[in-house]
Amino acid sequence: MQTYKWTIEIEVDEAWIADGFDMDDERATDMLGLILGWATPDEFSAKVLKAPPAKAIRKAQGYKHA
């Protein structure tokens, strides 16, 4: 079976990061699953190719020892 690939850039305001948002492969796959509601898990996947540094995410989320 042939597949097609997109490289997707997602930009999120710091307020959402502070509220706990952090994109990872599982969350990206869940988002794709919502859009492709009738698809089976073997028909799609998602992978985060680049993300902000984990330290920056933790700092924005209020962790003092980030």
FIBATOR-367956 format. One record per atom (N, C-alpha, C): atom name; residue in three letters; x, y, z. Coordinates in nm, 3 decimals, padded with zeros to 5 digits, always signed. Atoms other than C-alpha are relative to their C-alpha. Layout:
[rec CA ala [X Y Z]],
...
***
This chain:
[rec N met [+00.084 -00.117 +00.000]],
[rec CA met [+00.000 +00.000 +00.000]],
[rec C met [+00.089 +00.124 +00.000]],
[rec N gln [-00.076 -00.125 +00.006]],
[rec CA gln [+00.133 +00.344 -00.089]],
[rec C gln [-00.052 +00.096 +00.107]],
[rec N thr [+00.037 -00.103 -00.097]],
[rec CA thr [+00.136 +00.617 +00.177]],
[rec C thr [+00.050 +00.135 -00.049]],
[rec N tyr [-00.039 -00.135 +00.034]],
[rec CA tyr [+00.173 +00.994 +00.149]],
[rec C tyr [+00.040 +00.072 +00.127]],
[rec N lys [-00.056 -00.061 -00.121]],
[rec CA lys [+00.371 +01.212 +00.390]],
[rec C lys [-00.013 +00.152 -00.004]],
[rec N trp [+00.000 -00.143 -00.022]],
[rec CA trp [+00.320 +01.563 +00.521]],
[rec C trp [+00.095 +00.031 +00.115]],
[rec N thr [-00.077 -00.053 -00.111]],
[rec CA thr [+00.567 +01.754 +00.735]],
[rec C thr [-00.077 +00.123 +00.046]],
[rec N ile [+00.091 -00.103 -00.047]],
[rec CA ile [+00.353 +01.979 +00.951]],
[rec C ile [+00.064 +00.083 +00.109]],
[rec N glu [-00.047 -00.091 -00.103]],
[rec CA glu [+00.452 +02.284 +01.149]],
[rec C glu [-00.122 +00.048 +00.078]],
[rec N ile [+00.109 -00.043 -00.086]],
[rec CA ile [+00.228 +02.365 +01.444]],
[rec C ile [+00.055 +00.106 +00.094]],
[rec N glu [-00.043 -00.109 -00.087]],
[rec CA glu [+00.259 +02.693 +01.631]],
[rec C glu [-00.109 +00.024 +00.103]],
[rec N val [+00.096 -00.013 -00.110]],
[rec CA val [+00.093 +02.738 +01.971]],
[rec C val [+00.046 +00.112 +00.093]],
[rec N asp [-00.029 -00.109 -00.092]],
[rec CA asp [+00.075 +03.043 +02.196]],
[rec C asp [+00.049 -00.054 +00.134]],
[rec N glu [-00.057 +00.042 -00.127]],
[rec CA glu [+00.269 +03.021 +02.523]],
[rec C glu [-00.107 -00.027 +00.106]],
[rec N ala [+00.108 +00.022 -00.098]],
[rec CA ala [-00.058 +03.042 +02.719]],
[rec C ala [-00.047 -00.145 -00.001]],
[rec N trp [+00.042 +00.141 +00.009]],
[rec CA trp [-00.152 +02.694 +02.591]],
[rec C trp [+00.107 -00.092 +00.057]],
[rec N ile [-00.110 +00.080 -00.056]],
[rec CA ile [+00.191 +02.558 +02.681]],
[rec C ile [-00.006 +00.007 +00.153]],
[rec N ala [+00.011 -00.018 -00.145]],
[rec CA ala [+00.153 +02.704 +03.032]],
[rec C ala [-00.115 -00.082 +00.057]],
[rec N asp [+00.116 +00.079 -00.045]],
[rec CA asp [-00.182 +02.524 +03.055]],
[rec C asp [+00.022 -00.151 -00.016]],
[rec N gly [-00.031 +00.142 +00.004]],
[rec CA gly [-00.011 +02.191 +02.985]],
[rec C gly [+00.015 -00.063 -00.137]],
[rec N phe [-00.012 +00.058 +00.134]],
[rec CA phe [-00.008 +02.146 +02.607]],
[rec C phe [+00.146 -00.028 -00.032]],
[rec N asp [-00.133 +00.036 +00.048]],
[rec CA asp [+00.298 +01.965 +02.472]],
[rec C asp [-00.020 -00.104 -00.110]],
[rec N met [+00.023 +00.091 +00.113]],
[rec CA met [+00.284 +01.807 +02.126]],
[rec C met [+00.100 -00.114 +00.003]],
[rec N asp [-00.084 +00.118 +00.014]],
[rec CA asp [+00.417 +01.453 +02.101]],
[rec C asp [-00.064 -00.090 -00.104]],
[rec N asp [+00.051 +00.089 +00.104]],
[rec CA asp [+00.366 +01.163 +01.862]],
[rec C asp [-00.140 -00.051 +00.032]],
[rec N glu [+00.131 +00.053 -00.039]],
[rec CA glu [+00.071 +01.025 +02.058]],
[rec C glu [-00.110 +00.105 -00.020]],
[rec N arg [+00.099 -00.107 +00.015]],
[rec CA arg [-00.112 +01.359 +02.066]],
[rec C arg [-00.023 +00.030 -00.148]],
[rec N ala [+00.014 -00.025 +00.143]],
[rec CA ala [-00.042 +01.418 +01.695]],
[rec C ala [-00.084 -00.110 -00.066]],
[rec N thr [+00.077 +00.112 +00.055]],
[rec CA thr [-00.179 +01.072 +01.613]],
[rec C thr [-00.147 +00.010 +00.043]],
[rec N asp [+00.138 -00.018 -00.048]],
[rec CA asp [-00.488 +01.137 +01.829]],
[rec C asp [-00.071 +00.108 -00.080]],
[rec N met [+00.060 -00.109 +00.077]],
[rec CA met [-00.550 +01.465 +01.645]],
[rec C met [-00.034 -00.047 -00.141]],
[rec N leu [+00.024 +00.053 +00.134]],
[rec CA leu [-00.519 +01.291 +01.309]],
[rec C leu [-00.117 -00.097 +00.002]],
[rec N gly [+00.110 +00.095 -00.014]],
[rec CA gly [-00.755 +01.018 +01.430]],
[rec C gly [-00.135 +00.070 +00.009]],
[rec N leu [+00.126 -00.075 -00.008]],
[rec CA leu [-01.019 +01.282 +01.509]],
[rec C leu [-00.046 +00.046 -00.138]],
[rec N ile [+00.032 -00.047 +00.135]],
[rec CA ile [-01.001 +01.412 +01.152]],
[rec C ile [-00.040 -00.117 -00.090]],
[rec N leu [+00.026 +00.120 +00.082]],
[rec CA leu [-00.997 +01.064 +00.994]],
[rec C leu [-00.082 -00.099 +00.082]],
[rec N gly [+00.081 +00.077 -00.093]],
[rec CA gly [-01.277 +00.931 +01.211]],
[rec C gly [-00.034 -00.143 -00.042]],
[rec N trp [+00.036 +00.135 +00.047]],
[rec CA trp [-01.352 +00.627 +00.994]],
[rec C trp [+00.122 -00.085 -00.030]],
[rec N ala [-00.122 +00.073 +00.030]],
[rec CA ala [-00.987 +00.526 +00.948]],
[rec C ala [+00.035 -00.097 +00.113]],
[rec N thr [-00.049 +00.095 -00.100]],
[rec CA thr [-00.840 +00.226 +01.125]],
[rec C thr [+00.144 +00.040 +00.035]],
[rec N pro [-00.135 -00.041 -00.044]],
[rec CA pro [-00.513 +00.269 +01.322]],
[rec C pro [+00.112 -00.036 -00.096]],
[rec N asp [-00.107 +00.037 +00.094]],
[rec CA asp [-00.311 +00.094 +01.052]],
[rec C asp [-00.004 +00.084 -00.128]],
[rec N glu [+00.011 -00.084 +00.119]],
[rec CA glu [-00.422 +00.354 +00.793]],
[rec C glu [+00.062 +00.138 +00.018]],
[rec N phe [-00.062 -00.131 -00.020]],
[rec CA phe [-00.251 +00.655 +00.950]],
[rec C phe [+00.096 -00.006 +00.119]],
[rec N ser [-00.090 -00.016 -00.115]],
[rec CA ser [+00.025 +00.762 +01.187]],
[rec C ser [+00.047 +00.144 +00.000]],
[rec N ala [-00.055 -00.135 -00.010]],
[rec CA ala [+00.186 +01.084 +01.306]],
[rec C ala [+00.128 -00.005 +00.081]],
[rec N lys [-00.127 -00.006 -00.070]],
[rec CA lys [+00.532 +01.174 +01.423]],
[rec C lys [+00.045 +00.145 +00.005]],
[rec N val [-00.051 -00.135 -00.016]],
[rec CA val [+00.667 +01.500 +01.560]],
[rec C val [+00.147 -00.001 -00.045]],
[rec N leu [-00.135 -00.003 +00.053]],
[rec CA leu [+00.979 +01.579 +01.359]],
[rec C leu [+00.090 +00.097 +00.076]],
[rec N lys [-00.078 -00.098 -00.076]],
[rec CA lys [+01.088 +01.881 +01.565]],
[rec C lys [-00.093 +00.064 +00.102]],
[rec N ala [+00.078 -00.060 -00.108]],
[rec CA ala [+00.966 +02.023 +01.895]],
[rec C ala [+00.088 +00.099 +00.075]],
[rec N pro [-00.080 -00.091 -00.082]],
[rec CA pro [+01.072 +02.307 +02.125]],
[rec C pro [+00.076 -00.079 +00.106]],
[rec N pro [-00.075 +00.070 -00.104]],
[rec CA pro [+01.331 +02.212 +02.387]],
[rec C pro [-00.089 -00.031 +00.121]],
[rec N ala [+00.081 +00.042 -00.116]],
[rec CA ala [+01.176 +02.021 +02.679]],
[rec C ala [+00.017 +00.097 +00.116]],
[rec N lys [-00.026 -00.094 -00.109]],
[rec CA lys [+01.338 +02.267 +02.921]],
[rec C lys [-00.086 +00.125 -00.017]],
[rec N ala [+00.082 -00.118 +00.026]],
[rec CA ala [+01.155 +02.560 +02.755]],
[rec C ala [-00.147 -00.030 +00.028]],
[rec N ile [+00.139 +00.040 -00.027]],
[rec CA ile [+00.824 +02.369 +02.777]],
[rec C ile [-00.024 -00.002 +00.151]],
[rec N arg [+00.017 +00.009 -00.146]],
[rec CA arg [+00.873 +02.293 +03.148]],
[rec C arg [+00.001 +00.139 +00.063]],
[rec N lys [-00.005 -00.136 -00.054]],
[rec CA lys [+00.967 +02.656 +03.218]],
[rec C lys [-00.132 +00.072 -00.025]],
[rec N ala [+00.127 -00.065 +00.034]],
[rec CA ala [+00.655 +02.784 +03.038]],
[rec C ala [-00.116 -00.056 +00.081]],
[rec N gln [+00.104 +00.064 -00.080]],
[rec CA gln [+00.448 +02.537 +03.242]],
[rec C gln [+00.015 +00.030 +00.148]],
[rec N gly [-00.014 -00.046 -00.136]],
[rec CA gly [+00.578 +02.693 +03.562]],
[rec C gly [+00.088 -00.084 +00.091]],
[rec N tyr [-00.091 +00.081 -00.082]],
[rec CA tyr [+00.827 +02.432 +03.678]],
[rec C tyr [+00.125 +00.082 +00.029]],
[rec N lys [-00.112 -00.086 -00.039]],
[rec CA lys [+01.093 +02.623 +03.874]],
[rec C lys [+00.135 -00.062 -00.028]],
[rec N his [-00.127 +00.068 +00.022]],
[rec CA his [+01.365 +02.361 +03.827]],
[rec C his [+00.007 -00.057 -00.142]],
[rec N ala [+00.005 +00.047 +00.139]],
[rec CA ala [+01.327 +02.337 +03.451]],
[rec C ala [+00.139 -00.018 -00.056]],
***
